[in-house]
Amino acid sequence: MPPENLNKLGTPFFMTKDYRTGLGLATCYKIAENHNAKILINSSDSGTNMSILIPI
């Protein structure tokens, strides 16, 4: 994933495809925030990994 897109992830209506709404990750970030969770994203040339940390 290009570095310039990493900072925009979770922003409502940000998308890289023409046929999407751009609300999916924004919704996930809001749900995580409501549960005091964190979404971590690591990206490199070999791929992108996302982790969700939920406190118990």
N, C-alpha and C positions, 0 to 999 in steps of 0.2 A: 504494500500500500504506500503510495507516495507520502512523504512526510508532511506536505502541505495539507493533506486530507485528514491526518491524524488529529490535529487540533480542532477540526470542524465536526468530528464525530459526536453525535448526540445533539447537535444543533437542529432544531425543527426545520424541516423542509430542505435540509442539505442532502443531496443525493448525487450519485455518479452515473445513474441510469436515467434515461428519458421517460421511462414508463412507470416510475414509482412515486410515492407521495413524500418520502423522506421523514416519516413520522415514527418508524419502527424503533430505532435506537433512542430517539428522544423519549419515547414512552418508556423504554427499558431503563434509561437513566433516571426518570422521574420515579418509577416504582422502586428502584434501588435506593434513591434518596429518601423515600418515605419509610424505608425499612433500615435506615442507617447502614446500608450496604455500599460497597464500592465496586465499580467496573474498571478493571485494569486491562489495558491493551498494549501488547508488545508486537512490534512489526519488524521484520527483517527481509532480506532478499529471498529467504526460503519460505516465507509465509507470515500470516498474522494470527496471533492467539489472543483470545479474550477470556478473562477470568472474572468471576463474580464472587466477591468476598462478603458473606452474610454473617453478622455477629450473632452469637447464640447466647 
